[in-house]
Amino acid sequence: MRGYVIGMAYGSGVGVMASGNGHICRTTDGGDNWEYVPVSQGLSSPPIWTGSEFFVYEGSTLHRSADGASWQSEPISPGDISIGQIARSPGGTFVATNAGWMVWYEKQKFFRSEDGVSWEVLPAEAFAGSHPIYFMAHGEVTPGQGARPSSGRGHERRSSSRSRTER
């Protein structure tokens, strides 16, 4: 088995590791044993756990599985997008970037979906195109509040004039 890992996800006692070459490896014993599961010809996104099933994308095709062993496929809309890096909020909203080589800066696109099947292409003015995005995760920031320590061991706060570290 050859391939490259594009991501991992865990849910309901099952871990899955996705390969860009189109297969999933799944474990139910914490990684001691793995099962090879062919899914497609090539995957474009890391897997994500929705709370009830795994999602992984092959361009504009969604592959979904409750157990990581049996996968069903369905087209997404619009059909001319390719899902790459992806994250899901606890409330269920998905966000993703376009997959592909050299699709950054002016070619970069962002998408939003409530179900992972019907996607909205965000307008270019909704974001600033930039370097390639290799990882994406959900998080929340309160505008204007700066960083807040989570462990009490210090944090960084940016001001308009300079950046400093408070201890």
N, CA, C and O of each residue as an XYZ file, in Angstrom:
668
protein
N       0.844     -1.167      0.000
C       0.000      0.000      0.000
C       0.894      1.236      0.000
O       1.717      1.412      0.899
N       0.735      2.076     -0.991
C       1.521      3.295     -1.110
C       0.573      4.468     -1.170
O      -0.566      4.329     -1.614
N       1.030      5.612     -0.731
C       0.209      6.807     -0.789
C       0.742      7.864      0.152
O       1.769      7.679      0.805
N       0.043      8.953      0.209
C       0.416     10.031      1.107
C      -0.808     10.422      1.927
O      -1.926     10.470      1.415
N      -0.585     10.694      3.172
C      -1.668     11.005      4.097
C      -2.107     12.451      3.906
O      -1.278     13.361      3.896
N      -3.422     12.663      3.754
C      -3.949     14.024      3.644
C      -4.757     14.420      4.867
O      -5.207     15.561      4.971
N      -4.944     13.489      5.792
C      -5.621     13.855      7.022
C      -6.159     12.655      7.772
O      -6.205     11.534      7.266
N      -6.569     12.939      9.016
C      -7.119     11.908      9.894
C      -8.347     12.466     10.597
O      -8.473     13.676     10.781
N      -9.244     11.578     10.984
C     -10.431     11.968     11.747
C     -10.806     10.811     12.661
O     -10.451      9.659     12.412
N     -11.536     11.145     13.727
C     -11.965     10.134     14.688
C     -13.402     10.406     15.082
O     -13.792     11.555     15.289
N     -14.195      9.339     15.186
C     -15.562      9.472     15.648
C     -16.188      8.120     15.912
O     -15.943      7.159     15.183
N     -16.991      8.047     16.948
C     -17.758      6.850     17.288
C     -16.881      5.600     17.403
O     -17.277      4.512     16.985
N     -15.684      5.770     17.976
C     -14.800      4.633     18.194
C     -13.995      4.197     16.983
O     -13.320      3.168     17.028
N     -14.056      4.967     15.896
C     -13.345      4.615     14.664
C     -12.402      5.756     14.285
O     -12.783      6.927     14.315
N     -11.180      5.402     13.931
C     -10.230      6.368     13.395
C     -10.048      6.101     11.918
O      -9.956      4.945     11.505
N      -9.993      7.154     11.112
C      -9.723      6.994      9.684
C      -8.571      7.897      9.274
O      -8.432      9.021      9.757
N      -7.756      7.380      8.379
C      -6.649      8.125      7.799
C      -6.854      8.080      6.290
O      -6.982      7.002      5.710
N      -6.885      9.259      5.646
C      -7.153      9.329      4.214
C      -5.871      9.529      3.423
O      -4.964     10.243      3.850
N      -5.812      8.885      2.265
C      -4.692      9.019      1.351
C      -5.141      9.774      0.112
O      -6.245      9.555     -0.388
N      -4.301     10.652     -0.378
C      -4.580     11.333     -1.627
C      -4.711     10.360     -2.794
O      -5.254     10.717     -3.840
N      -4.220      9.144     -2.625
C      -4.326      8.127     -3.664
C      -5.683      7.431     -3.673
O      -5.890      6.508     -4.461
N      -6.614      7.853     -2.812
C      -7.978      7.365     -2.910
C      -8.411      6.299     -1.935
O      -9.498      5.743     -2.087
N      -7.612      5.996     -0.953
C      -8.048      4.986      0.006
C      -8.084      5.541      1.425
O      -7.502      6.581      1.732
N      -8.779      4.815      2.259
C      -8.889      5.108      3.688
C      -8.268      3.940      4.431
O      -8.420      2.788      4.024
N      -7.583      4.224      5.498
C      -7.178      3.193      6.437
C      -7.974      3.462      7.705
O      -8.021      4.598      8.176
N      -8.599      2.432      8.260
C      -9.453      2.620      9.436
C      -8.975      1.723     10.568
O      -8.439      0.637     10.348
N      -9.186      2.210     11.785
C      -8.838      1.448     12.971
C      -9.977      1.546     13.979
O     -10.652      2.571     14.082
N     -10.172      0.474     14.707
C     -11.171      0.465     15.787
C     -10.528      0.107     17.120
O     -11.218     -0.084     18.121
N      -9.194      0.017     17.123
C      -8.501     -0.361     18.355
C      -7.385      0.620     18.717
O      -6.364      0.233     19.285
N      -7.595      1.889     18.380
C      -6.622      2.915     18.740
C      -5.372      2.929     17.896
O      -4.385      3.554     18.283
N      -5.377      2.269     16.769
C      -4.236      2.297     15.858
C      -3.345      1.082     15.916
O      -2.337      1.036     15.211
N      -3.678      0.080     16.740
C      -2.868     -1.142     16.763
C      -3.002     -1.908     15.455
O      -2.031     -2.489     14.969
N      -4.206     -1.910     14.881
C      -4.481     -2.607     13.628
C      -5.224     -1.663     12.693
O      -6.049     -0.858     13.125
N      -4.912     -1.778     11.394
C      -5.520     -0.915     10.388
C      -6.083     -1.752      9.254
O      -5.511     -2.779      8.887
N      -7.196     -1.315      8.705
C      -7.828     -1.962      7.564
C      -7.768     -1.015      6.371
O      -8.127      0.157      6.486
N      -7.317     -1.520      5.232
C      -7.240     -0.761      3.986
C      -8.614     -0.798      3.318
O      -9.175     -1.872      3.104
N      -9.162      0.400      2.984
C     -10.484      0.489      2.360
C     -10.375      1.371      1.116
O     -10.211      2.584      1.245
N     -10.462      0.790     -0.095
C     -10.456      1.624     -1.306
C     -11.745      2.430     -1.391
O     -12.829      1.894     -1.162
N     -11.633      3.728     -1.723
C     -12.800      4.608     -1.799
C     -12.954      5.197     -3.190
O     -14.057      5.198     -3.737
N     -11.861      5.704     -3.782
C     -11.937      6.381     -5.078
C     -10.575      6.318     -5.769
O      -9.661      5.629     -5.316
N     -10.464      7.052     -6.870
C      -9.191      7.138     -7.587
C      -8.233      8.126     -6.942
O      -7.019      8.019     -7.121
N      -8.762      9.086     -6.197
C      -7.924     10.083     -5.543
C      -8.774     11.005     -4.697
O      -9.827     11.452     -5.151
N      -8.354     11.298     -3.494
C      -9.112     12.167     -2.594
C      -8.496     13.560     -2.571
O      -7.278     13.707     -2.671
N      -9.335     14.579     -2.439
C      -8.855     15.966     -2.464
C      -8.960     16.671     -1.126
O      -8.451     17.782     -0.977
N      -9.614     16.046     -0.140
C      -9.770     16.681      1.175
C      -9.391     15.706      2.272
O      -9.395     14.493      2.065
N      -9.065     16.238      3.437
C      -8.915     15.354      4.580
C     -10.296     14.871      5.015
O     -11.299     15.496      4.669
N     -10.368     13.777      5.761
C     -11.664     13.336      6.269
C     -12.115     14.242      7.406
O     -11.303     14.890      8.066
N     -13.410     14.273      7.616
C     -13.966     15.064      8.708
C     -15.100     14.260      9.332
O     -15.853     13.597      8.618
N     -15.230     14.311     10.643
C     -16.301     13.624     11.369
C     -17.410     14.633     11.623
O     -17.156     15.693     12.196
N     -18.632     14.325     11.210
C     -19.758     15.252     11.354
C     -20.508     15.086     12.662
O     -21.385     15.891     12.977
N     -20.185     14.072     13.416
C     -20.933     13.739     14.618
C     -21.736     12.467     14.418
O     -22.161     11.834     15.385
N     -21.946     12.090     13.145
C     -22.656     10.852     12.848
C     -22.014     10.061     11.706
O     -22.284      8.871     11.546
N     -21.162     10.723     10.910
C     -20.509     10.029      9.803
C     -19.260     10.785      9.359
O     -19.082     11.968      9.652
N     -18.405     10.061      8.643
C     -17.210     10.648      8.060
C     -17.550     11.190      6.678
O     -18.315     10.580      5.931
N     -16.971     12.348      6.345
C     -17.043     12.919      4.998
C     -15.617     13.033      4.489
O     -14.710     13.392      5.240
N     -15.420     12.728      3.211
C     -14.168     12.998      2.521
C     -14.533     13.272      1.067
O     -15.476     12.684      0.538
N     -13.793     14.155      0.427
C     -14.147     14.600     -0.920
C     -13.124     14.180     -1.954
O     -11.928     14.074     -1.683
N     -13.639     13.946     -3.144
C     -12.838     13.701     -4.339
C     -13.292     14.759     -5.340
O     -14.154     14.496     -6.179
N     -12.707     15.961     -5.249
C     -13.139     17.070     -6.097
C     -14.561     17.476     -5.781
O     -14.832     18.029     -4.715
N     -15.480     17.205     -6.710
C     -16.883     17.569     -6.508
C     -17.754     16.353     -6.184
O     -18.959     16.359     -6.434
N     -17.132     15.314     -5.625
C     -17.864     14.131     -5.170
C     -17.644     13.958     -3.678
O     -16.508     13.976     -3.206
N     -18.723     13.792     -2.941
C     -18.671     13.519     -1.509
C     -18.724     12.016     -1.296
O     -19.569     11.328     -1.869
N     -17.821     11.514     -0.473
C     -17.847     10.122     -0.028
C     -18.168     10.175      1.461
O     -17.518     10.903      2.210
N     -19.177      9.400      1.897
C     -19.601      9.437      3.303
C     -19.727      8.022      3.854
O     -20.060      7.076      3.140
N     -19.448      7.913      5.161
C     -19.490      6.606      5.810
C     -19.737      6.782      7.303
O     -19.131      7.646      7.937
N     -20.612      5.977      7.858
C     -20.854      6.002      9.305
C     -19.783      5.221     10.061
O     -19.520      5.499     11.231
N     -19.158      4.234      9.387
C     -18.218      3.357     10.077
C     -16.802      3.351      9.492
O     -15.923      2.678     10.031
N     -16.567      4.084      8.406
C     -15.251      4.107      7.779
C     -14.952      2.887      6.937
O     -13.894      2.819      6.312
N     -15.858      1.915      6.902
C     -15.650      0.686      6.132
C     -16.490      0.663      4.866
O     -16.019      0.214      3.821
N     -17.717      1.135      4.943
C     -18.639      1.145      3.815
C     -18.904      2.593      3.419
O     -19.369      3.388      4.236
N     -18.608      2.936      2.163
C     -18.683      4.326      1.700
C     -19.712      4.483      0.595
O     -19.805      3.640     -0.297
N     -20.484      5.562      0.650
C     -21.425      5.930     -0.396
C     -20.947      7.235     -1.020
O     -20.375      8.086     -0.338
N     -21.185      7.387     -2.320
C     -20.726      8.567     -3.049
C     -21.902      9.335     -3.613
O     -22.903      8.743     -4.015
N     -21.782     10.669     -3.644
C     -22.800     11.510     -4.262
C     -22.154     12.796     -4.755
O     -21.196     13.287     -4.157
N     -22.677     13.337     -5.841
C     -22.129     14.594     -6.352
C     -22.539     15.762     -5.458
O     -23.595     15.734     -4.826
N     -21.700     16.777     -5.414
C     -22.037     17.996     -4.682
C     -22.404     19.069     -5.705
O     -22.182     18.906     -6.905
N     -22.963     20.153     -5.213
C     -23.260     21.273     -6.116
C     -22.694     22.550     -5.522
O     -22.704     22.725     -4.303
N     -22.195     23.451     -6.373
C     -22.104     23.284     -7.817
C     -21.080     22.212     -8.187
O     -20.151     21.934     -7.429
N     -21.262     21.629     -9.345
C     -20.428     20.511     -9.771
C     -19.079     20.885    -10.315
O     -18.288     20.004    -10.654
N     -18.783     22.180    -10.410
C     -17.493     22.601    -10.973
C     -16.507     23.059     -9.906
O     -15.513     23.709    -10.229
N     -16.766     22.729     -8.630
C     -15.817     23.077     -7.570
C     -15.099     21.824     -7.101
O     -15.568     20.710     -7.330
N     -13.979     22.005     -6.454
C     -13.191     20.898     -5.930
C     -12.867     21.209     -4.473
O     -12.134     22.156     -4.186
N     -13.408     20.419     -3.561
C     -13.221     20.656     -2.125
C     -11.836     20.202     -1.701
O     -11.422     19.076     -1.978
N     -11.119     21.108     -1.015
C      -9.787     20.812     -0.481
C      -9.840     20.792      1.041
O     -10.573     19.998      1.631
N      -9.073     21.654      1.667
C      -9.081     21.720      3.129
C     -10.472     22.083      3.617
O     -11.162     22.890      2.995
N     -10.883     21.492      4.723
C     -12.256     21.642      5.188
C     -12.301     21.654      6.712
O     -11.475     21.030      7.379
N     -13.276     22.370      7.243
C     -13.537     22.381      8.687
C     -15.047     22.457      8.875
O     -15.783     22.852      7.971
N     -15.495     22.067     10.073
C     -16.924     22.094     10.398
C     -17.083     22.660     11.795
O     -16.377     22.263     12.721
N     -18.021     23.596     11.942
C     -18.283     24.184     13.251
C     -19.134     23.222     14.075
O     -19.763     22.327     13.510
N     -19.167     23.387     15.398
C     -20.048     22.553     16.221
C     -21.522     22.696     15.828
O     -22.315     21.781     16.051
N     -21.888     23.838     15.246
C     -23.253     24.047     14.792
C     -23.555     23.401     13.453
O     -24.711     23.384     13.033
N     -22.550     22.870     12.771
C     -22.767     22.134     11.534
C     -22.401     22.846     10.255
O     -22.551     22.265      9.181
N     -21.926     24.080     10.317
C     -21.545     24.792      9.099
C     -20.160     24.336      8.646
O     -19.210     24.314      9.429
N     -20.064     23.974      7.371
C     -18.801     23.578      6.764
C     -18.186     24.779      6.066
O     -18.902     25.604      5.499
N     -16.865     24.883      6.102
C     -16.118     25.836      5.290
C     -14.988     25.062      4.632
O     -14.457     24.112      5.207
N     -14.622     25.474      3.423
C     -13.576     24.756      2.693
C     -12.884     25.695      1.723
O     -13.398     26.759      1.379
N     -11.707     25.271      1.293
C     -10.981     25.954      0.232
C     -10.992     25.065     -1.005
O     -11.314     23.880     -0.930
N     -10.636     25.651     -2.141
C     -10.550     24.840     -3.348
C      -9.281     23.999     -3.327
O      -8.234     24.424     -2.838
N      -9.405     22.803     -3.868
C      -8.274     21.887     -3.957
C      -7.553     22.110     -5.279
O      -8.128     22.610     -6.246
N      -6.313     21.736     -5.296
C      -5.569     21.788     -6.552
C      -4.199     22.408     -6.376
O      -3.876     22.969     -5.329
N      -3.418     22.295     -7.408
C      -2.080     22.853     -7.412
C      -2.128     24.257     -7.993
O      -2.773     24.498     -9.014
N      -1.446     25.172     -7.337
C      -1.342     26.572     -7.755
C      -2.711     27.263     -7.801
O      -3.022     27.986     -8.747
N      -3.512     27.031     -6.775
C      -4.818     27.682     -6.669
C      -4.830     28.595     -5.435
O      -5.699     28.478     -4.572
N      -3.868     29.487     -5.371
C      -3.817     30.444     -4.284
C      -3.778     31.845     -4.858
O      -3.786     32.030     -6.075
N      -3.735     32.823     -3.985
C      -3.840     34.240     -4.321
C      -5.090     34.477     -5.163
O      -6.191     34.206     -4.684
N      -4.973     34.964     -6.380
C      -6.174     35.314     -7.157
C      -6.982     34.084     -7.584
O      -8.140     34.230     -7.972
N      -6.412     32.890     -7.524
C      -7.154     31.675     -7.896
C      -7.786     30.986     -6.682
O      -8.517     30.006     -6.825
N      -7.497     31.509     -5.494
C      -8.016     30.896     -4.278
C      -9.519     31.128     -4.152
O     -10.018     32.207     -4.472
N     -10.233     30.111     -3.684
C     -11.676     30.206     -3.472
C     -12.018     29.619     -2.115
O     -11.345     28.714     -1.622
N     -13.068     30.146     -1.528
C     -13.601     29.608     -0.281
C     -15.058     29.250     -0.485
O     -15.767     29.888     -1.262
N     -15.495     28.217      0.224
C     -16.857     27.724      0.096
C     -17.484     27.574      1.481
O     -16.783     27.432      2.482
N     -18.827     27.606      1.520
C     -19.571     27.406      2.772
C     -20.767     26.503      2.469
O     -21.370     26.590      1.399
N     -21.103     25.626      3.438
C     -22.225     24.709      3.259
C     -22.837     24.378      4.610
O     -22.140     24.327      5.624
N     -24.133     24.156      4.617
C     -24.821     23.720      5.837
C     -24.926     22.199      5.918
O     -25.152     21.651      6.996
N     -24.763     21.509      4.776
C     -24.923     20.058      4.777
C     -23.758     19.294      4.146
O     -23.764     18.063      4.150
N     -22.762     19.994      3.605
C     -21.626     19.341      2.962
C     -21.908     18.868      1.552
O     -21.031     18.294      0.906
N     -23.133     19.100      1.057
C     -23.519     18.683     -0.292
C     -23.764     19.899     -1.185
O     -23.240     19.969     -2.297
N     -24.545     20.840     -0.710
C     -24.827     22.082     -1.457
C     -23.904     23.171     -0.930
O     -23.968     23.541      0.243
N     -23.050     23.676     -1.802
C     -22.022     24.631     -1.408
C     -22.284     26.004     -2.017
O     -22.775     26.124     -3.139
N     -21.946     27.026     -1.253
C     -21.977     28.409     -1.715
C     -20.540     28.835     -1.973
O     -19.683     28.661     -1.106
N     -20.262     29.385     -3.141
C     -18.938     29.920     -3.440
C     -18.914     31.346     -2.908
O     -19.703     32.187     -3.337
N     -18.007     31.618     -1.972
C     -17.945     32.946     -1.377
C     -17.354     33.943     -2.368
O     -16.437     33.598     -3.114
N     -17.862     35.163     -2.387
C     -17.324     36.168     -3.317
C     -15.883     36.526     -2.957
O     -15.492     36.457     -1.792
N     -15.116     36.901     -3.942
C     -13.691     37.209     -3.741
C     -13.478     38.294     -2.699
O     -12.459     38.281     -2.009
N     -14.411     39.238     -2.564
C     -14.238     40.304     -1.571
C     -14.509     39.834     -0.140
O     -14.319     40.605      0.800
N     -14.947     38.588      0.043
C     -15.215     38.048      1.382
C     -13.946     37.553      2.074
O     -13.985     37.213      3.257
N     -12.826     37.507      1.357
C     -11.575     37.020      1.937
C     -10.409     37.634      1.169
O     -10.586     38.197      0.088
N      -9.237     37.519      1.735
C      -8.016     37.984      1.067
C      -7.242     36.760      0.603
O      -6.762     35.980      1.426
N      -7.116     36.584     -0.707
C      -6.357     35.461     -1.239
C      -4.926     35.501     -0.735
O      -4.356     36.579     -0.563
N      -4.347     34.343     -0.501
C      -3.046     34.299      0.129
C      -2.308     33.019     -0.246
O      -2.596     32.387     -1.262
N      -1.356     32.658      0.597
C      -0.553     31.456      0.422
C      -1.447     30.216      0.426
O      -2.609     30.294      0.824
N      -0.918     29.082     -0.010
C      -1.699     27.842      0.035
C      -2.147     27.539      1.469
O      -1.421     27.803      2.427
N      -3.326     26.992      1.595
C      -3.858     26.601      2.901
C      -3.740     25.091      3.007
O      -4.351     24.356      2.231
N      -2.950     24.630      3.970
C      -2.705     23.206      4.134
C      -3.543     22.584      5.239
O      -3.767     21.374      5.236
N      -4.013     23.400      6.191
C      -4.803     22.896      7.302
C      -5.898     23.902      7.618
O      -5.721     25.107      7.438
N      -7.008     23.404      8.084
C      -8.113     24.286      8.450
C      -8.806     23.682      9.669
O      -8.977     22.466      9.754
N      -9.201     24.533     10.605
C      -9.911     24.082     11.798
C     -10.907     25.155     12.206
O     -10.736     26.327     11.868
N     -11.937     24.762     12.926
C     -12.918     25.718     13.415
C     -12.385     26.384     14.684
O     -11.724     25.743     15.501
N     -12.675     27.660     14.837
C     -12.314     28.398     16.042
C     -13.138     29.660     16.102
O     -13.746     30.054     15.107
N     -13.167     30.296     17.250
C     -13.930     31.529     17.414
C     -13.063     32.602     18.049
O     -12.281     32.328     18.960
N     -13.208     33.815     17.564
C     -12.486     34.963     18.091
C     -13.488     36.090     18.257
O     -14.300     36.344     17.366
N     -13.432     36.760     19.389
C     -14.275     37.929     19.601
C     -13.513     39.137     19.080
O     -12.442     39.452     19.599
N     -14.036     39.821     18.067
C     -13.323     40.966     17.492
C     -12.989     42.016     18.557
O     -13.817     42.353     19.404
N     -11.758     42.522     18.490
C     -11.325     43.582     19.382
C     -10.909     43.139     20.773
O     -10.519     43.977     21.586
N     -10.980     41.855     21.074
C     -10.652     41.380     22.410
C      -9.208     40.926     22.569
O      -8.753     40.711     23.692
N      -8.485     40.777     21.476
C      -7.110     40.301     21.566
C      -7.076     38.849     21.988
O      -8.121     38.213     22.126
N      -5.892     38.324     22.191
C      -5.747     36.929     22.614
C      -5.997     36.824     24.103
O      -5.668     37.738     24.859
N      -6.559     35.747     24.515
C      -6.808     35.473     25.932
C      -6.076     34.198     26.316
O      -6.081     33.231     25.554
N      -5.450     34.179     27.479
C      -4.720     32.971     27.894
C      -5.683     31.831     28.181
O      -6.757     32.032     28.747
N      -5.281     30.639     27.783
C      -6.091     29.469     28.095
C      -5.508     28.717     29.280
O      -6.227     27.977     29.951
N      -4.217     28.893     29.550
C      -3.584     28.151     30.633
C      -3.109     29.064     31.761
O      -2.638     28.585     32.792
N      -3.232     30.371     31.568
C      -2.743     31.299     32.581
C      -1.238     31.475     32.546
O      -0.685     32.125     33.433
N      -0.555     30.920     31.557
C       0.905     30.964     31.483
C       1.405     32.071     30.582
O       2.599     32.120     30.287
N       0.530     32.969     30.131
C       0.970     34.050     29.259
C       0.296     33.972     27.916
O      -0.236     32.933     27.524
N       0.325     35.074     27.224
C      -0.272     35.125     25.895
C       0.267     36.325     25.142
O       0.901     37.209     25.718
N       0.004     36.341     23.851
C       0.410     37.482     23.039
C      -0.796     38.342     22.750
O      -1.884     37.836     22.474
N      -0.600     39.637     22.815
C      -1.656     40.585     22.464
C      -1.079     41.575     21.477
O      -0.004     42.129     21.708
N      -1.783     41.806     20.375
C      -1.328     42.767     19.374
C      -2.006     44.105     19.637
O      -3.198     44.178     19.934
N      -1.215     45.148     19.517
C      -1.773     46.492     19.552
C      -1.527     47.112     18.181
O      -0.807     46.544     17.359
N      -2.114     48.256     17.940
C      -1.954     48.872     16.622
C      -0.534     49.378     16.402
O      -0.119     49.555     15.257
N       0.223     49.615     17.476
C       1.554     50.173     17.308
C       2.656     49.113     17.288
O       3.661     49.282     16.599
N       2.477     48.023     18.038
C       3.501     47.000     18.064
C       2.941     45.723     18.661
O       1.813     45.700     19.153
N       3.725     44.674     18.616
C       3.323     43.397     19.185
C       4.177     43.130     20.400
O       5.384     43.370     20.365
N       3.583     42.636     21.482
C       4.370     42.329     22.678
C       3.829     41.071     23.341
O       2.690     40.674     23.094
N       4.619     40.466     24.157
C       4.204     39.288     24.902
C       4.050     39.662     26.358
O       4.969     40.212     26.965
N       2.885     39.363     26.925
C       2.640     39.617     28.347
C       2.849     38.330     29.106
O       2.459     37.261     28.637
N       3.446     38.413     30.248
C       3.674     37.231     31.103
C       3.068     37.477     32.452
O       3.142     36.616     33.329
